[in-house]
């Protein structure tokens, strides 16, 4: 090769090891930035840890949250990108709450407390007057259409629950009731601007707006829209390293039929 910096026709310019490493690090850096950007502005994973959304969502379901539909929040700020639409009654939404020693609070009203993520269904939007009387939810004094189904839903614990269908703005969804549970009435309450009334589909086993109040829009992560993984597994990740558990996981614990399901 000539002493100059440009190779002659037919020659290959040699690359130093340091240049090759730098190229690899640059590629990895771009990949990390793309992954972070997708998580921040497009989709984010979430795992269902409790039975509060049975039968719609099962413990061990893994879902994706659509972060751009309501307008993705810019990290470390309360600013959001333009939304495609407003939250609607019936949307299943992942959002943040404040927690302290088992008690739940609206995150914006207790900003100094640690935060946790919940998933519930929007039942009331700003301006609605919400009332829960016995088993009936009323919006502006009008009861939601609701009917019971047969057979009963059997919870993972083996406990039977009454199974029904409730309709929100023409969108049906399943609900469960505990026949022996005490009724949880909620006096008529008008929802403030920018806030939402959230309820779990497993009505008598859900810690929701009936107990701790409404959720501010800014705490919404986004609506849940699809299941990408589902298994009946409560063990530690360390146990997954044991080959003896693999056959049980993939032959008995996996819910293959749920993977790819849209969340209604």
C-alpha positions in Angstrom: 0.0 0.0 0.0 1.2 3.5 -0.7 2.4 5.8 2.0 -0.7 8.0 1.4 -4.0 7.6 3.2 -6.0 6.4 0.2 -5.6 2.9 -1.2 -5.0 2.4 -4.9 -7.7 0.7 -7.0 -7.8 -3.0 -6.1 -6.2 -2.5 -2.7 -8.1 -2.9 0.7 -7.5 -0.3 3.4 -6.6 -2.0 6.6 -8.6 -1.3 9.8 -6.9 -1.1 13.1 -8.3 -3.2 16.0 -9.2 0.0 17.9 -11.4 1.2 15.0 -13.2 -2.1 14.9 -14.0 -2.0 18.6 -15.2 1.6 18.3 -17.5 0.5 15.5 -19.0 -2.3 17.6 -19.5 0.0 20.6 -21.2 2.6 18.4 -23.5 -0.1 17.0 -24.3 -1.3 20.5 -24.9 2.3 21.6 -27.4 2.9 18.8 -29.2 -0.3 19.6 -29.5 0.7 23.3 -30.8 4.1 22.4 -33.4 2.6 20.0 -34.5 0.1 22.7 -34.8 2.9 25.3 -36.7 5.1 22.9 -39.2 2.3 22.1 -39.8 1.7 25.8 -40.2 5.4 26.5 -42.4 6.4 23.6 -43.9 3.3 21.9 -44.5 0.2 24.0 -43.6 -1.0 27.5 -44.0 -4.5 29.1 -46.0 -5.2 32.2 -46.6 -8.4 34.2 -49.9 -9.1 36.0 -49.1 -9.8 39.7 -52.6 -10.1 41.2 -56.1 -11.5 40.6 -57.8 -8.1 40.5 -58.5 -8.2 36.8 -59.7 -11.8 36.5 -61.0 -13.1 34.2 -59.7 -10.6 31.7 -56.1 -10.9 32.9 -54.6 -13.8 34.8 -51.7 -13.8 37.2 -48.6 -14.5 35.1 -49.9 -12.7 32.0 -47.3 -10.5 30.4 -48.6 -7.6 28.2 -47.6 -4.7 26.2 -48.7 -1.1 27.0 -49.4 1.2 24.1 -47.6 4.4 25.2 -48.2 6.6 22.2 -52.0 6.2 22.0 -52.7 8.7 24.8 -49.5 10.6 24.0 -46.2 9.3 25.5 -44.9 11.1 28.5 -41.5 12.7 28.0 -39.2 11.2 30.7 -38.6 13.2 33.9 -41.3 15.7 33.0 -45.1 15.9 33.0 -45.1 16.8 29.3 -46.6 14.5 26.7 -46.4 14.1 23.0 -49.6 14.6 21.0 -52.2 11.9 21.6 -54.0 9.9 19.0 -57.1 9.8 21.2 -58.4 10.5 24.7 -58.9 7.6 27.3 -62.3 6.0 27.0 -64.6 4.1 29.3 -63.7 0.4 29.0 -60.0 0.9 28.3 -57.7 -1.3 30.4 -54.9 1.0 31.6 -51.6 0.7 33.4 -51.0 3.6 35.8 -49.0 4.7 38.8 -50.2 4.9 42.4 -48.5 5.8 45.7 -48.0 3.1 48.4 -47.1 3.1 52.1 -47.3 0.1 54.3 -50.0 -1.5 52.2 -52.2 1.6 51.8 -52.8 3.0 48.3 -53.1 6.7 47.4 -53.4 8.8 44.2 -49.8 9.3 43.2 -50.1 13.1 42.5 -51.6 13.8 46.0 -48.8 11.9 47.8 -45.7 12.7 45.7 -43.2 11.8 48.4 -44.3 8.2 48.7 -42.9 5.3 46.8 -44.8 4.5 43.5 -46.2 1.2 42.2 -48.0 0.3 38.9 -51.5 -0.9 38.8 -53.7 -2.1 36.0 -57.5 -1.5 36.0 -60.4 -0.6 33.7 -61.6 2.9 33.2 -65.2 3.1 34.4 -65.7 6.8 34.7 -64.2 9.8 32.8 -64.0 13.5 33.7 -67.4 14.9 34.4 -69.1 11.6 35.0 -71.0 11.1 38.3 -70.2 7.5 39.4 -72.2 5.5 41.9 -71.9 1.9 42.9 -75.0 0.5 44.6 -74.8 -3.2 45.5 -73.6 -5.0 42.4 -74.7 -2.2 40.0 -72.5 0.6 38.6 -74.3 3.8 37.6 -73.0 6.6 35.4 -74.9 9.8 35.7 -77.7 7.8 37.4 -78.0 5.3 34.6 -77.1 1.6 35.5 -74.7 -0.2 33.2 -76.1 -3.1 31.3 -75.1 -6.3 33.1 -76.1 -10.0 33.0 -74.8 -13.1 34.7 -73.5 -16.1 32.8 -73.3 -19.8 33.4 -71.2 -21.6 34.4 -69.4 -20.0 37.3 -65.7 -18.9 36.9 -63.3 -21.0 38.9 -60.4 -18.9 40.3 -56.9 -20.4 40.3 -57.4 -21.1 44.0 -60.3 -23.4 43.1 -62.9 -20.9 44.5 -66.0 -20.4 42.3 -67.0 -16.9 41.4 -70.1 -15.6 39.7 -69.3 -14.7 36.1 -71.0 -11.8 34.3 -70.8 -9.4 31.3 -71.0 -5.6 31.8 -71.3 -3.1 28.9 -69.4 0.2 28.9 -70.3 2.5 26.0 -71.2 -0.5 23.9 -68.1 -2.4 24.8 -68.8 -5.6 26.7 -66.3 -7.0 29.2 -66.3 -9.8 31.8 -66.7 -9.2 35.5 -66.6 -11.5 38.5 -68.4 -11.4 41.9 -67.8 -13.1 45.2 -71.2 -14.3 46.3 -70.3 -14.2 50.0 -68.5 -10.8 49.9 -69.9 -7.7 51.7 -71.3 -5.2 49.2 -69.1 -2.2 48.5 -71.3 0.8 47.9 -69.9 4.0 46.6 -71.9 7.2 47.0 -72.5 9.3 43.9 -69.3 11.2 43.2 -68.6 13.6 40.3 -65.2 13.0 38.7 -62.9 16.0 38.6 -61.4 17.3 35.3 -58.3 15.4 34.2 -59.1 12.4 36.5 -60.5 8.9 36.0 -62.4 6.3 38.1 -60.7 2.9 37.8 -62.2 -0.5 38.8 -60.9 -4.1 38.6 -63.0 -6.7 36.7 -62.8 -9.0 39.8 -65.0 -6.6 41.6 -64.9 -8.0 45.1 -61.2 -8.7 45.1 -59.9 -5.4 43.7 -58.3 -2.4 45.5 -59.4 0.4 43.2 -61.0 3.9 43.0 -63.8 2.8 45.3 -61.3 2.8 48.1 -58.6 5.3 47.4 -60.0 7.8 44.8 -59.5 8.7 41.2 -56.3 8.7 39.0 -54.9 11.8 37.3 -54.3 11.4 33.6 -50.6 12.2 34.0 -50.2 8.9 35.9 -51.4 6.9 33.0 -48.7 4.8 31.3 -51.1 3.8 28.6 -53.7 1.2 27.6 -52.8 -2.5 27.7 -53.4 -4.0 24.2 -51.9 -7.4 23.7 -50.5 -10.4 25.6 -47.0 -11.5 24.5 -46.4 -14.2 27.2 -48.5 -16.1 29.8 -47.6 -18.7 32.3 -48.9 -20.0 35.6 -45.5 -19.5 37.3 -44.8 -17.9 40.7 -41.3 -19.3 41.3 -38.1 -17.3 41.3 -36.0 -16.7 38.2 -33.2 -18.7 39.9 -35.4 -21.8 39.7 -35.6 -21.3 35.9 -31.9 -22.2 35.7 -32.7 -25.8 36.9 -33.3 -28.1 33.9 -35.7 -30.2 36.0 -38.2 -27.3 36.0 -38.2 -26.8 32.2 -40.4 -29.6 31.2 -43.1 -28.7 33.7 -43.0 -25.0 32.7 -43.4 -25.6 29.0 -45.8 -28.6 29.1 -48.0 -27.6 32.1 -47.4 -24.0 33.1 -47.4 -22.2 29.8 -50.7 -20.8 28.5 -49.9 -21.0 24.9 -53.4 -20.2 23.8 -53.3 -16.8 25.4 -50.2 -15.5 23.7 -51.0 -12.9 21.1 -54.5 -12.3 22.5 -55.8 -8.7 22.3 -57.0 -7.2 25.6 -60.7 -6.3 25.5 
